[in-house]
Amino acid sequence: MNSGLPVLFLILAAMCIGGMIRMMSLRRILKRDHPSVFARVSGSNVQMANDISFSRFLLSGAYTNSVGPVLRKKLDAMRVFVFAYLLAFAAAIVGLITT
């Protein structure tokens, strides 16, 4: 097994935990400061549907005209973080396949 893969998986685990904490924080801020946007994004009572809707909202960049500049910067940073996580995850999968 490639010696770099365990390190990559540890990084992915830390990124996953940090990302979930940050995502919960952003949802709380969005709910508190922009309740109409939050209601539009999470209209379902099913948690999984809410998570998918919020992820779609975040990755599409639909928030740019709906929120203030401070929250927009935080959402932009989270969007970059999600893409970085997906890139690291893809690298881990490729590493597993090629070893």
QUIUR-V434178 format. One record per pair of residues at least 24 apart in sequence whose ideal C-beta (glycine too) atoms are under 7 Angstrom apart, sorted by the first residue. I is the first residue (numbers start at 1). J is the second residue. D is the distance in whole Angstrom. If there is no record, write none. Layout:
BEGIN
i: {I:I}
j: {J:J}
d: {D:D}
END
This chain:
BEGIN
i: {1:2:2:5:5:5:8:8:8:8:9:11:12:12:12:15:15:19:19:19:22:23:26:26:26:27:29:30:33:34:34:37:37:58}
j: {99:95:99:92:95:96:88:91:92:95:92:88:88:89:92:85:88:81:82:85:78:78:74:75:78:54:71:71:71:66:67:66:67:82}
d: {6:6:5:7:5:7:7:7:5:7:6:6:6:6:6:5:7:6:7:6:6:7:6:6:6:6:6:7:7:7:5:5:6:7}
END
